[in-house]
Amino acid sequence: MPVFSLEASGTTRIQPGSLRLFIVSKPLKSIIFDVDGTLAETEELHRAAFNAMFENYGLNWHWDQAMYGKLLEVAGGRNRLQFFIEQYQPDLAGDYIDMTAKMHADKTRIYGEMMASGDVSLRPGVERLIVKAIEKNLKLAIATSTSRKNVDALFAVTMGQDVLARFQAICCGDEVERVKPDPQVYQLALERLNLSPDECLAIEDSHIGLTSALSANIPTLITSSAYTKGEDFTGAEQVMEDLETGKFDLSSRL
């Protein structure tokens, strides 16, 4: 199994028997997490919430997995909804395009209800890494295109609000003008953390998220998710199935 190890070294080297990546960087001071697909496999729940919202509005729209996979190329739920209406329901755009804010708010409410009653768990290795980072006094942050309500809902049914309170920066899509792949949400996280990009590590699951983090000059680790396997992750420090399988190791950069 590959071992991801961060050490202050000048080159990238592959050692026999395991994959060890060495990065030119300052000692690690913060880990910045994406949310959907990175902390948890939540995209299917989002898809179900959108479809339930459509049904509540009396619409015969339905996003199957193939359609939702295409729509995930557009970051941010409201942007995704607007894109869908413009591209796939142009005859109804005049009726619904100005309603996307309300429709997305209703979808967010439904998502929260589904999250509270459903069986949602963090991806393998995520909880272990968060606990270890807290033990090592690393600053934790979130940089996501989703809403703060969705972040709160996820932590409420996983690690709890007490753990979320340990995050020094929680930066969400409803706080920035431009969501991923724009770097604005990561730049906001760096500002709130008062750290430079090379003191941080971003953890993402998608090409869109990787582009956002790299545009903010933050080294990025990819844990590919159900909807992002096979995407182009050029520029990532390492790509792994998940943090558990990849045996992510913090110790050598602390």
C-alpha positions as CSV (number, residue, x, y, z in Angstrom):
1,M,0.0,0.0,0.0
2,P,1.3,3.5,-0.7
3,V,2.5,5.7,2.1
4,F,2.1,9.4,1.7
5,S,4.8,11.1,3.7
6,L,5.5,14.8,3.9
7,E,9.1,15.7,4.6
8,A,11.3,18.8,4.1
9,S,13.3,17.5,1.2
10,G,14.4,19.0,-2.1
11,T,13.2,16.3,-4.5
12,T,10.5,13.8,-5.3
13,R,11.7,10.2,-4.8
14,I,10.1,6.9,-5.2
15,Q,11.5,4.2,-2.7
16,P,11.1,0.5,-3.5
17,G,8.2,-1.2,-1.7
18,S,6.2,1.9,-1.0
19,L,5.3,5.2,-2.6
20,R,6.9,8.1,-0.5
21,L,6.4,11.6,-1.7
22,F,8.7,14.4,-0.5
23,I,7.6,18.0,-0.9
24,V,9.6,21.2,-0.8
25,S,7.7,23.0,1.9
26,K,7.6,24.6,5.3
27,P,6.5,22.5,8.3
28,L,2.8,21.7,8.0
29,K,0.6,24.0,10.1
30,S,-2.9,23.4,8.7
31,I,-5.0,20.8,6.8
32,I,-7.8,22.3,4.7
33,F,-10.6,19.9,3.8
34,D,-13.1,19.9,1.0
35,V,-16.5,18.5,2.1
36,D,-18.7,16.7,-0.4
37,G,-16.9,13.6,-1.7
38,T,-13.9,14.3,0.5
39,L,-15.1,14.1,4.1
40,A,-18.0,11.9,3.1
41,E,-19.6,10.4,0.1
42,T,-22.6,12.8,0.2
43,E,-23.2,13.3,-3.5
44,E,-25.9,10.6,-3.7
45,L,-27.7,12.3,-0.9
46,H,-27.5,15.7,-2.7
47,R,-28.9,14.0,-5.8
48,A,-31.8,12.5,-3.9
49,A,-32.5,15.9,-2.3
50,F,-32.6,17.6,-5.6
51,N,-35.0,15.0,-7.0
52,A,-37.3,15.3,-3.9
53,M,-37.4,19.1,-4.3
54,F,-38.3,18.7,-8.0
55,E,-41.2,16.4,-7.0
56,N,-42.4,18.9,-4.4
57,Y,-42.5,21.6,-7.1
58,G,-44.6,19.2,-9.4
59,L,-41.8,18.9,-11.9
60,N,-41.1,15.7,-13.8
61,W,-37.3,16.4,-13.7
62,H,-35.2,13.6,-12.5
63,W,-31.4,13.5,-12.1
64,D,-30.1,10.0,-12.6
65,Q,-26.5,9.2,-11.8
66,A,-25.3,9.8,-15.3
67,M,-26.9,13.2,-15.4
68,Y,-25.7,14.2,-12.0
69,G,-22.2,13.1,-12.9
70,K,-22.3,15.6,-15.8
71,L,-23.8,18.3,-13.6
72,L,-21.0,17.9,-11.0
73,E,-18.7,19.6,-13.5
74,V,-20.5,22.8,-12.3
75,A,-19.6,23.6,-8.7
76,G,-22.2,24.8,-6.3
77,G,-25.7,23.5,-6.0
78,R,-27.5,26.6,-7.1
79,N,-25.1,27.1,-10.0
80,R,-25.7,23.5,-11.0
81,L,-29.5,23.9,-10.9
82,Q,-29.3,27.1,-13.0
83,F,-27.1,25.4,-15.5
84,F,-29.5,22.5,-15.7
85,I,-32.5,24.7,-16.4
86,E,-30.6,26.8,-19.0
87,Q,-29.2,23.8,-20.8
88,Y,-31.8,21.1,-20.4
89,Q,-35.1,23.0,-19.8
90,P,-34.6,26.1,-21.9
91,D,-38.4,26.4,-22.6
92,L,-39.0,26.7,-18.9
93,A,-36.1,29.0,-18.1
94,G,-38.3,32.1,-18.0
95,D,-40.5,30.5,-15.4
96,Y,-37.9,29.0,-13.1
97,I,-34.5,30.7,-13.6
98,D,-35.4,33.4,-11.1
99,M,-36.6,30.8,-8.6
100,T,-33.3,29.0,-8.3
101,A,-32.4,30.6,-5.0
102,K,-35.6,29.5,-3.4
103,M,-35.5,26.1,-5.0
104,H,-32.0,25.5,-3.8
105,A,-32.9,26.7,-0.3
106,D,-35.7,24.1,-0.3
107,K,-33.3,21.4,-1.6
108,T,-30.9,22.3,1.3
109,R,-33.6,21.9,3.8
110,I,-34.6,18.5,2.4
111,Y,-30.9,17.5,2.4
112,G,-30.6,18.4,6.0
113,E,-33.6,16.3,6.9
114,M,-32.3,13.4,4.9
115,M,-28.9,13.7,6.5
116,A,-30.4,13.8,10.0
117,S,-32.4,10.6,9.4
118,G,-29.9,8.7,7.2
119,D,-26.9,6.6,7.7
120,V,-24.0,8.9,6.7
121,S,-20.4,8.2,7.7
122,L,-17.1,9.9,7.1
123,R,-14.8,8.3,4.4
124,P,-12.1,5.9,5.6
125,G,-9.3,7.6,7.5
126,V,-10.9,11.0,7.8
127,E,-11.8,10.8,11.4
128,R,-8.4,9.4,12.3
129,L,-6.7,12.2,10.5
130,I,-8.8,14.9,12.1
131,V,-8.2,13.5,15.6
132,K,-4.4,13.2,14.9
133,A,-4.3,16.8,13.6
134,I,-6.0,18.1,16.8
135,E,-3.5,16.1,18.9
136,K,-0.6,17.7,17.0
137,N,-2.1,21.2,17.3
138,L,-2.5,21.6,13.6
139,K,-5.0,24.2,12.5
140,L,-8.0,22.7,10.7
141,A,-10.0,24.4,8.0
142,I,-12.8,23.7,5.5
143,A,-12.9,25.2,2.0
144,T,-16.0,24.1,0.2
145,S,-18.6,25.2,-2.4
146,T,-21.4,23.8,-0.4
147,S,-23.3,25.9,2.2
148,R,-22.6,26.2,5.9
149,K,-25.9,24.5,6.7
150,N,-24.7,21.4,4.8
151,V,-21.4,21.4,6.7
152,D,-23.2,21.7,10.0
153,A,-25.6,18.9,9.0
154,L,-22.8,16.5,8.2
155,F,-20.9,17.1,11.4
156,A,-24.1,16.8,13.4
157,V,-24.4,13.1,12.4
158,T,-20.7,12.2,12.3
159,M,-18.1,13.7,14.6
160,G,-20.3,16.3,16.3
161,Q,-20.4,20.1,16.6
162,D,-17.8,20.0,19.3
163,V,-15.3,18.7,16.7
164,L,-16.4,21.2,14.1
165,A,-15.8,24.0,16.7
166,R,-12.1,23.0,16.6
167,F,-11.8,24.1,13.0
168,Q,-10.3,27.6,12.9
169,A,-11.7,28.4,9.5
170,I,-14.9,27.2,7.9
171,C,-15.2,28.8,4.4
172,C,-18.3,28.0,2.4
173,G,-19.7,28.7,-1.0
174,D,-22.3,31.1,0.4
175,E,-19.5,33.4,1.6
176,V,-17.7,33.9,-1.7
177,E,-18.7,35.5,-5.0
178,R,-17.0,32.8,-7.1
179,V,-17.0,29.1,-6.1
180,K,-14.6,26.4,-7.2
181,P,-12.7,26.1,-9.5
182,D,-12.0,29.7,-8.6
183,P,-9.5,29.9,-5.7
184,Q,-11.5,32.4,-3.7
185,V,-12.7,30.1,-1.0
186,Y,-9.2,28.8,-0.5
187,Q,-7.8,32.3,-0.4
188,L,-10.4,33.1,2.3
189,A,-9.3,30.1,4.3
190,L,-5.6,31.2,4.1
191,E,-6.6,34.7,5.2
192,R,-8.6,33.4,8.2
193,L,-5.8,31.0,9.1
194,N,-3.2,33.7,8.7
195,L,-0.9,31.2,7.0
196,S,1.0,31.0,3.7
197,P,0.0,28.3,1.1
198,D,3.1,26.3,1.6
199,E,2.3,25.9,5.3
200,C,-1.0,24.1,4.4
201,L,-2.2,20.9,2.7
202,A,-5.5,20.8,0.9
203,I,-7.4,17.5,0.7
204,E,-9.8,17.2,-2.3
205,D,-11.6,14.6,-4.3
206,S,-12.2,16.3,-7.7
207,H,-10.5,18.0,-10.6
208,I,-12.6,21.2,-9.9
209,G,-11.4,21.2,-6.2
210,L,-7.8,20.5,-7.2
211,T,-7.8,23.4,-9.7
212,S,-9.2,25.7,-7.0
213,A,-6.5,24.7,-4.4
214,L,-3.6,24.8,-6.9
215,S,-4.7,28.2,-8.1
216,A,-4.3,29.3,-4.5
217,N,-0.8,27.7,-4.6
218,I,-1.7,25.1,-1.9
219,P,-0.2,21.6,-2.2
220,T,-3.1,19.2,-2.7
221,L,-3.8,15.5,-1.9
222,I,-6.5,13.8,-3.8
223,T,-8.8,11.0,-2.4
224,S,-10.9,10.2,-5.5
225,S,-14.6,9.6,-4.8
226,A,-17.4,7.7,-6.4
227,Y,-18.2,10.4,-9.0
228,T,-14.6,11.6,-9.6
229,K,-12.6,8.4,-10.3
230,G,-10.8,8.8,-13.6
231,E,-10.7,12.6,-13.6
232,D,-7.5,14.4,-14.5
233,F,-5.6,15.0,-11.3
234,T,-2.4,16.4,-12.8
235,G,-0.6,18.6,-10.3
236,A,-1.8,16.8,-7.2
237,E,0.9,15.7,-4.8
238,Q,-0.6,12.3,-4.7
239,V,-3.8,10.5,-5.7
240,M,-5.1,7.7,-3.4
241,E,-8.3,5.8,-3.0
242,D,-8.9,7.1,0.5
243,L,-6.9,8.2,3.5
244,E,-7.0,4.8,5.1
245,T,-5.9,2.8,2.1
246,G,-3.2,5.3,1.3
247,K,-1.8,5.3,4.9
248,F,-1.6,9.1,5.0
249,D,1.2,10.0,7.5
250,L,1.6,13.4,9.1
251,S,4.5,12.7,11.4
252,S,7.4,13.6,9.1
253,R,6.4,17.2,8.5
254,L,5.6,18.1,12.1
